[in-house]
């Protein structure tokens, strides 16, 4: 060491407490053992839409979803991603996907709780679709990846019932509360899981570009083609589209044939996805796979869209659940973390952010349960509610799914650097959020669907208009926004280019109407000011003094 000050450096004596620099202070305790169903918007919507009888089961499921055990399962299911095994050690083709036991544990709960169909298609009660939607909104907050096959199994019955004979055969298995992942023929199982296998690489959302062919044989059809996205390839049965002699048609393909042999479904690879990592999605080759025609030849799109309507509903419900989970984390963190001399939750700007997030969470939950209620009433024969559900599902699918990505990003930021770390669980929520916007038609597909329904189905437009007018005319802000929307709908010029704008306005006004009628006070007033008023900003928290922040924050998770 040279002469001078640097040459005089010496190590000081060791401190009496060598761990003094590693004291943990001002860190947030883990959020465990909380009831995710302790949500005033969720519980009020459950009762309002006719499913109050489910409240006790919802509370039990909510406690489980927030438990430390389910949090461990969620981490394990994502960290130990599915693994494809195309062949066994001797070279025999097996086309099998291995999942971690945590995945199966999550699936077992979801199926056992009736979320895969037993709640809605088994012994039915009034409000059964609402009950299931509420249960899904709560349960998805535990882990979202495994919801994909749960959703497809739930929705399968809507398409299956075009064929009463197949319905009689498969309904008891699809509506079972028994999760049975064993590689057995359906006839040897206590319950089955259904999947969808439609997307092809050249077509994407344009299913009319399907090139898979279906050739009639003595006992059904054989299908040949390549499916670019098949979610949950370990499902027991798949709904798919193929070009039959009579046109694009819907088929059912079992993974295993009645004699136990494998159908000719060749798993090519699994997708390496942004999120949804616990769930396998893969490419499948149909090498003369055996299928059964569902419905009429040439009516495949009509048949499969019955299923798509319900999977879109689940995309909306799932997004609302992810939003609620992210808001809960943000509220918990800001209550326990101090900065600049006070808890973050007491800082005026953080309060503005949390209040703004709360508005969207409330609105997403209210709209999701309203649409689920319409599905219930449509099942009971109400044609007006059927028309409402037809258009409102597409509106909600577009807006709630779109909004959830920015929402969860903002909630993550409330945790600062801690939110960017995997241990917080926020990155998993964030990665999952874009899936719901893409699945079952991306934003453009759903926005265009809204315009198509409004233009072609007068009853759908009439029911939406009635729903919007039901909020009354006391609010000048609401009246002005409604007049603007009516002007947009009356102008057919450049309709396609305005599809997103019109759909967004429809969604915001539908949410505002629900809040005005059912959540009067700070939440409704705040939503009008922040979403439809002149003082609304583009970023969360960019609100003006007309938004009643203090009243809104009373609806935050854990505020009571």
C-alpha positions in Angstrom: 0.0 0.0 0.0 1.5 3.4 -0.9 2.2 6.1 1.6 -0.5 8.7 2.2 -4.1 8.5 3.6 -5.0 5.4 1.6 -2.0 3.7 3.1 -3.3 4.3 6.5 -6.6 2.4 6.0 -7.2 -0.3 8.6 -10.2 -2.5 9.3 -12.1 -1.3 12.4 -12.9 -3.7 15.3 -15.9 -6.0 14.6 -19.2 -4.7 15.9 -20.6 -6.3 19.0 -23.7 -7.3 16.8 -22.3 -8.5 13.5 -25.8 -8.8 12.1 -26.7 -5.2 12.8 -26.7 -4.3 9.1 -29.3 -7.0 8.4 -32.0 -6.0 10.7 -35.4 -6.3 8.9 -37.4 -3.2 9.4 -40.3 -1.6 7.5 -41.0 -4.7 5.5 -44.5 -5.9 4.9 -45.7 -9.1 6.6 -46.8 -11.9 4.2 -50.5 -11.7 3.2 -51.7 -15.2 4.2 -54.9 -16.7 5.6 -57.2 -14.0 4.3 -60.7 -14.5 2.8 -60.7 -13.4 -0.8 -64.5 -13.6 -0.8 -64.6 -10.9 1.9 -65.5 -8.5 -0.9 -68.6 -6.2 -0.6 -68.9 -5.9 -4.4 -68.8 -9.6 -4.9 -71.2 -10.5 -2.1 -73.7 -7.8 -3.0 -73.6 -8.9 -6.7 -74.2 -12.5 -5.6 -77.3 -11.6 -3.8 -78.5 -9.1 -6.3 -78.3 -11.6 -9.2 -80.2 -14.3 -7.4 -77.5 -16.6 -5.9 -77.5 -15.6 -2.2 -77.9 -19.3 -1.4 -74.2 -19.7 -2.4 -72.8 -17.2 0.1 -71.7 -19.8 2.7 -69.9 -21.9 0.2 -68.3 -18.8 -1.4 -66.9 -17.8 2.0 -65.4 -21.3 2.6 -63.9 -21.2 -0.9 -62.6 -17.7 -0.4 -60.8 -18.7 2.8 -59.2 -21.7 1.0 -58.1 -19.5 -2.0 -56.3 -17.1 0.4 -54.7 -19.8 2.4 -51.0 -20.5 2.8 -51.5 -24.0 1.3 -53.0 -22.7 -1.9 -50.3 -20.0 -2.2 -47.7 -22.8 -2.0 -49.5 -24.8 -4.7 -49.6 -21.7 -7.0 -45.9 -21.2 -6.7 -45.1 -24.9 -7.2 -47.5 -25.3 -10.2 -45.8 -22.4 -12.0 -42.2 -23.2 -11.0 -42.5 -26.8 -12.1 -44.0 -26.3 -15.6 -45.6 -29.1 -17.5 -43.3 -31.5 -19.3 -44.1 -33.2 -22.6 -43.1 -36.8 -23.1 -43.8 -37.9 -26.6 -42.3 -41.5 -26.3 -41.5 -43.9 -23.5 -38.1 -45.4 -22.9 -38.6 -48.1 -25.5 -39.7 -45.7 -28.3 -43.4 -46.2 -28.1 -45.5 -43.1 -28.7 -47.2 -42.0 -25.5 -48.0 -38.3 -26.0 -48.2 -37.5 -22.3 -47.8 -34.2 -20.4 -46.6 -34.5 -16.8 -47.9 -31.9 -14.3 -46.7 -31.2 -10.8 -48.8 -32.6 -7.9 -49.7 -29.0 -7.0 -51.5 -28.7 -10.4 -53.6 -31.7 -9.7 -54.3 -30.4 -6.2 -55.7 -27.2 -7.6 -57.7 -29.0 -10.2 -59.1 -31.3 -7.6 -60.5 -28.4 -5.6 -61.9 -26.6 -8.6 -63.7 -29.6 -9.9 -64.8 -30.7 -6.5 -66.3 -27.2 -5.9 -68.4 -27.5 -9.0 -66.5 -24.8 -11.0 -66.0 -27.2 -13.9 -69.8 -27.6 -14.4 -71.4 -29.3 -11.5 -72.7 -26.0 -10.1 -74.4 -25.0 -13.3 -75.3 -28.2 -15.2 -75.9 -30.6 -12.4 -79.0 -30.3 -10.2 -79.7 -26.6 -11.0 -80.8 -23.8 -8.7 -81.8 -20.3 -9.6 -78.7 -18.2 -10.1 -76.4 -21.2 -10.6 -74.3 -19.4 -13.3 -73.9 -16.4 -10.9 -72.9 -18.7 -8.1 -70.3 -20.3 -10.3 -69.0 -16.9 -11.6 -68.6 -15.7 -8.0 -66.8 -18.9 -7.0 -64.5 -18.6 -10.0 -63.8 -14.9 -9.3 -62.7 -15.9 -5.8 -60.8 -19.1 -6.7 -58.8 -17.6 -9.6 -57.1 -15.3 -7.0 -55.4 -18.4 -5.7 -53.9 -19.6 -9.0 -55.1 -18.8 -12.5 -53.3 -21.2 -14.8 -55.4 -24.2 -14.1 -58.6 -22.3 -14.7 -58.3 -22.9 -18.5 -59.4 -26.5 -18.5 -62.0 -25.8 -15.8 -63.5 -23.1 -18.0 -63.6 -25.3 -21.1 -65.2 -28.2 -19.2 -67.9 -25.8 -17.9 -68.6 -24.3 -21.3 -68.6 -27.7 -23.1 -72.1 -28.5 -22.2 -73.4 -25.5 -24.1 -72.1 -26.9 -27.3 -72.7 -30.6 -26.5 -76.5 -30.2 -26.0 -77.0 -29.9 -29.8 -76.8 -33.7 -29.7 -79.2 -35.2 -27.0 -77.6 -38.6 -27.3 -74.1 -37.4 -26.7 -75.4 -35.2 -23.9 -76.9 -38.2 -22.2 -73.7 -40.1 -22.5 -71.2 -37.4 -21.5 -73.1 -35.0 -19.2 -72.7 -37.1 -16.0 -68.9 -37.1 -16.6 -68.5 -33.5 -17.5 -70.6 -32.4 -14.5 -68.9 -34.6 -12.1 -67.3 -33.3 -8.9 -64.5 -36.0 -9.2 -61.2 -35.0 -10.8 -59.7 -38.1 -12.4 -56.4 -37.5 -14.3 -55.8 -41.2 -14.9 -55.0 -42.1 -18.6 -58.2 -44.2 -19.0 -61.0 -44.2 -21.5 -63.9 -42.0 -20.6 -66.1 -45.0 -19.8 -63.7 -46.0 -17.1 -63.6 -42.6 -15.4 -65.5 -40.9 -12.7 -65.2 -37.5 -14.3 -63.7 -36.0 -17.4 -62.1 -32.7 -18.5 -62.8 -31.1 -21.9 -60.5 -29.1 -24.1 -60.7 -26.9 -27.2 -58.5 -27.4 -30.2 -59.4 -25.0 -32.9 -56.6 -22.4 -33.7 -54.5 -23.1 -36.7 -51.3 -21.3 -37.7 -52.7 -19.8 -40.9 -56.0 -18.6 -39.4 -55.7 -17.5 -35.8 -59.1 -16.0 -34.8 -60.4 -16.5 -38.4 -61.7 -20.0 -37.9 -63.2 -20.1 -41.4 -59.6 -20.6 -42.6 -59.4 -24.0 -40.9 -57.7 -26.5 -43.1 -58.0 -29.6 -41.0 -60.1 -32.1 -42.9 -62.6 -34.7 -41.7 -63.3 -37.8 -43.8 -66.4 -39.9 -43.2 -65.7 -43.5 -42.3 -68.1 -46.3 -41.1 -68.1 -45.3 -37.4 -67.6 -41.6 -37.6 -64.9 -39.4 -39.2 -61.1 -39.4 -39.3 -59.4 -36.0 -39.0 -56.1 -34.9 -40.5 -54.5 -31.5 -39.8 -52.4 -29.4 -37.4 -53.7 -27.3 -34.5 -51.4 -24.5 -33.5 -52.9 -23.9 -30.0 -54.5 -26.7 -27.9 -54.8 -25.8 -24.3 -54.7 -28.5 -21.7 -53.7 -31.3 -24.0 -54.2 -33.9 -21.2 -57.9 -33.3 -21.4 -60.1 -36.4 -22.0 -62.0 -35.0 -24.9 -61.5 -32.2 -27.3 -63.9 -30.0 -29.3 -62.4 -29.1 -32.6 -63.3 -27.8 -36.1 -62.6 -29.5 -39.4 -63.6 -29.2 -43.0 -66.1 -32.0 -43.7 -67.8 -32.7 -47.1 -70.7 -30.5 -46.0 -68.5 -27.6 -44.8 -66.8 -26.5 -41.6 -68.1 -28.8 -38.8 -67.6 -29.4 -35.1 -66.2 -32.7 -33.8 -65.5 -34.4 -30.6 -62.1 -36.2 -30.3 -61.4 -38.5 -27.3 -57.8 -38.7 -26.2 -58.2 -42.4 -25.6 -60.5 -44.7 -27.5 -63.0 -47.1 -25.8 -60.6 -50.0 -26.0 -57.9 -48.0 -24.2 -55.7 -47.3 -27.2 -54.6 -43.8 -27.9 -56.3 -41.8 -30.5 -54.0 -40.4 -33.2 -53.3 -37.1 -31.5 -49.6 -36.4 -31.8 -48.3 -33.8 -29.4 -45.6 -31.9 -31.3 -44.4 -29.4 -28.7 -45.6 -27.3 -25.8 -45.7 -23.5 -26.1 -43.2 -21.5 -24.0 -45.6 -18.7 -23.0 -45.4 -15.3 -21.3 -47.7 -16.5 -18.5 -50.2 -19.2 -17.8 -47.1 -21.3 -17.2 -48.7 -23.9 -15.0 -51.1 -24.8 -17.8 -49.8 -26.7 -20.8 -50.6 -25.4 -24.3 -49.3 -27.3 -27.3 -49.4 -28.1 -30.9 -51.2 -31.2 -31.9 -51.1 -33.1 -35.1 -54.3 -35.1 -36.1 -52.9 -38.1 -37.9 -56.2 -39.6 -39.0 -57.6 -39.1 -35.5 -61.0 -40.6 -34.8 -63.8 -38.0 -34.2 -67.5 -37.8 -33.7 -69.6 -35.2 -35.5 -71.3 -32.8 -33.2 -74.4 -31.1 -34.7 -74.9 -30.7 -38.4 -72.2 -30.7 -41.1 -71.4 -27.2 -42.1 -72.7 -25.8 -38.8 -69.5 -26.1 -36.9 -69.1 -22.4 -36.1 -72.6 -22.1 -34.8 -72.1 -25.1 -32.6 -68.7 -24.1 -31.2 -69.8 -20.5 -30.6 -72.3 -21.7 -28.0 -69.2 -22.8 -26.0 -67.3 -19.7 -26.8 -69.9 -17.5 -25.3 -69.3 -19.0 -21.9 -65.6 -19.1 -22.2 -65.7 -15.4 -23.0 -67.7 -14.9 -19.8 -65.0 -16.7 -17.8 -62.4 -14.4 -19.4 -64.2 -11.4 -18.0 -64.8 -13.0 -14.6 -61.2 -14.3 -14.4 -59.8 -10.8 -15.2 -62.0 -9.3 -12.5 -60.6 -11.9 -10.1 -57.0 -11.0 -11.0 -57.8 -7.3 -10.6 -59.2 -8.0 -7.1 -56.1 -10.1 -6.1 -53.8 -7.3 -7.3 -55.7 -4.7 -5.4 -55.7 -6.7 -2.2 -51.9 -7.0 -2.4 -51.5 -3.2 -3.1 -53.8 -2.3 -0.2 -52.0 -4.7 2.2 -48.6 -3.4 1.2 -49.4 0.3 1.4 -51.0 -0.1 4.9 -47.8 -1.7 6.3 -45.1 0.1 4.4 -43.9 3.5 5.7 -42.3 6.2 3.6 -41.4 9.8 4.3 -42.7 9.5 7.8 -46.1 7.9 7.4 -47.8 4.7 6.0 -48.0 4.8 2.2 -51.7 4.3 2.4 -52.0 7.7 4.1 -50.2 9.6 1.4 -52.6 11.7 -0.7 -51.3 10.6 -4.1 -51.2 6.9 -3.1 -54.8 7.3 -1.8 -55.8 8.7 -5.2 -54.2 5.6 -7.0 -55.8 3.1 -4.6 -59.2 4.8 -5.0 -59.0 4.8 -8.8 -58.0 1.1 -8.8 -60.9 0.4 -6.4 -63.4 2.0 -8.9 -62.3 -0.4 -11.7 -62.4 -3.4 -9.5 -65.9 -2.7 -8.3 -67.1 -2.0 -11.8 -65.5 -5.1 -13.3 -67.1 -7.3 -10.6 -70.5 -5.7 -11.0 -70.5 -6.2 -14.8 -69.3 -9.8 -14.6 -72.0 -10.8 -12.2 -74.7 -8.9 -14.2 -73.7 -10.8 -17.3 -73.7 -14.1 -15.5 -77.2 -13.3 -14.2 -78.3 -12.7 -17.8 -76.9 -16.2 -18.7 -79.0 -17.7 -15.9 -82.2 -16.0 -17.0 -81.5 -16.9 -20.6 -81.2 -20.5 -19.6 -84.7 -20.1 -18.0 -86.1 -18.9 -21.4 -85.9 -15.1 -21.1 -85.2 -14.0 -24.6 -84.4 -10.4 -23.7 -81.8 -11.6 -21.3 -80.4 -13.9 -23.9 -80.0 -11.0 -26.3 -78.5 -8.9 -23.5 -76.0 -11.6 -22.6 -75.1 -12.0 -26.3 -73.8 -8.4 -26.6 -72.8 -7.7 -23.0 -70.5 -10.7 -22.9 -68.5 -9.3 -25.9 -68.5 -5.8 -24.3 -67.3 -7.1 -21.0 -64.8 -9.5 -22.5 -63.3 -6.6 -24.5 -63.1 -4.0 -21.7 -62.5 -5.8 -18.5 -59.8 -8.0 -20.0 -58.2 -5.0 -21.6 -58.3 -2.9 -18.5 -56.9 -5.6 -16.2 -53.4 -5.4 -17.8 -52.9 -1.8 -16.9 -54.7 -2.3 -13.6 -52.3 -5.0 -12.4 -49.3 -3.1 -13.7 -50.3 -0.2 -11.5 -51.1 -2.3 -8.5 -47.6 -4.0 -8.9 -46.0 -0.5 -8.9 -47.7 0.2 -5.5 -45.3 -2.3 -4.1 -42.3 -0.7 -5.7 -39.3 -3.0 -6.3 -40.8 -5.6 -4.0 -43.7 -6.0 -6.4 -41.2 -6.6 -9.3 -39.8 -9.6 -7.4 -41.3 -13.1 -7.9 -41.7 -13.7 -4.2 -44.5 -11.1 -4.0 -46.7 -13.0 -6.4 -47.4 -9.9 -8.4 -45.3 -10.9 -11.5 -47.4 -14.0 -11.8 -50.6 -12.0 -11.8 -49.2 -9.6 -14.3 -48.0 -12.3 -16.7 -51.4 -13.9 -16.5 -53.4 -10.8 -17.3 -52.9 -10.5 -21.1 -54.1 -14.1 -21.6 -57.7 -13.3 -21.0 -57.6 -10.5 -23.5 -56.2 -12.9 -26.2 -58.1 -16.1 -25.4 -61.4 -16.5 -27.3 -60.8 -13.6 -29.6 -58.5 -10.6 -29.0 -59.7 -7.1 -28.5 -60.4 -6.3 -32.1 -62.4 -9.6 -32.6 -64.7 -8.8 -29.6 -65.1 -5.1 -30.5 -66.2 -6.0 -34.0 -68.5 -8.7 -32.6 -70.2 -6.0 -30.5 -70.8 -3.8 -33.6 -72.1 -6.8 -35.6 -74.6 -7.8 -32.9 -75.8 -4.2 -32.4 -76.3 -3.8 -36.1 -78.0 -7.2 -36.8 -79.9 -8.0 -33.6 -82.4 -5.2 -32.7 -83.4 -6.9 -29.5 -79.7 -6.9 -28.3 -79.5 -3.1 -28.9 -82.9 -2.6 -27.3 -81.9 -4.5 -24.1 -78.6 -2.6 -23.8 -80.4 0.7 -24.3 -82.9 -0.2 -21.6 -80.1 -1.2 -19.2 -78.4 2.2 -19.7 -81.6 4.2 -19.3 -82.5 2.3 -16.1 -79.8 4.4 -14.3 -82.1 7.5 -14.6 -81.2 11.0 -15.7 -80.2 12.7 -12.4 -76.5 12.9 -13.3 -75.6 15.4 -16.0 -72.3 13.7 -16.6 -74.1 10.4 -17.3 -76.7 12.0 -19.5 -74.0 13.7 -21.6 -72.1 10.5 -22.0 -75.2 8.6 -23.0 -76.1 11.1 -25.6 -72.6 10.9 -27.0 -72.9 7.1 -27.2 -76.3 7.2 -28.9 -74.8 9.6 -31.5 -71.9 7.1 -32.1 -74.4 4.2 -32.6 -76.6 6.2 -35.0 -73.6 7.0 -37.2 -72.7 4.0 -39.4 -69.8 5.7 -41.1 -66.4 4.1 -40.6 -68.0 1.8 -38.1 -65.2 -0.8 -38.1 -62.5 1.8 -37.4 -64.5 3.1 -34.4 -65.3 -0.4 -33.0 -63.0 0.0 -30.0 -64.2 3.4 -29.2 -67.9 2.4 -29.3 -67.3 -0.8 -27.3 -65.3 1.1 -24.6 -68.1 3.7 -24.2 -70.7 0.9 -24.0 -68.6 -0.8 -21.3 -68.1 2.3 -19.2 -71.8 3.3 -19.4 -72.9 -0.2 -18.5 -70.6 -0.2 -15.5 -71.7 3.3 -14.5 -75.4 2.3 -14.8 -74.8 -0.7 -12.5 -73.0 1.4 -9.9 -75.5 4.2 -10.0 -78.3 1.7 -9.3 -76.7 -0.7 -6.9 -73.7 1.1 -5.3 -74.9 4.7 -4.9 -72.7 7.1 -3.1 -68.9 7.6 -3.3 -68.2 4.6 -5.7 -70.9 5.6 -8.3 -70.0 9.3 -8.0 -66.3 8.6 -8.3 -66.8 6.4 -11.3 -68.8 9.0 -13.1 -66.2 11.7 -12.4 -63.1 9.5 -13.1 -64.4 7.6 -16.2 -67.0 9.8 -17.8 -66.3 13.3 -16.5 -64.1 16.1 -17.7 -61.6 15.6 -14.9 -60.6 12.0 -15.8 -56.9 11.3 -16.5 -55.1 8.7 -18.6 -53.2 7.1 -15.7 -54.5 5.6 -12.5 -54.5 8.2 -9.8 -54.8 11.2 -12.2 -58.1 12.2 -10.8 -59.4 15.6 -9.8 -61.1 16.9 -6.6 -64.5 15.7 -7.6 -63.7 12.1 -6.9 -64.7 11.2 -3.3 -61.5 9.4 -2.4 -62.2 8.8 1.3 -65.5 7.2 0.7 -64.2 5.0 -2.1 -61.3 3.8 0.1 -63.8 2.3 2.5 -64.4 -0.4 -0.1 -60.7 -1.4 -0.2 -59.9 -5.0 0.8 -59.6 -5.2 4.6 -61.0 -1.6 5.1 -63.6 -2.9 7.5 
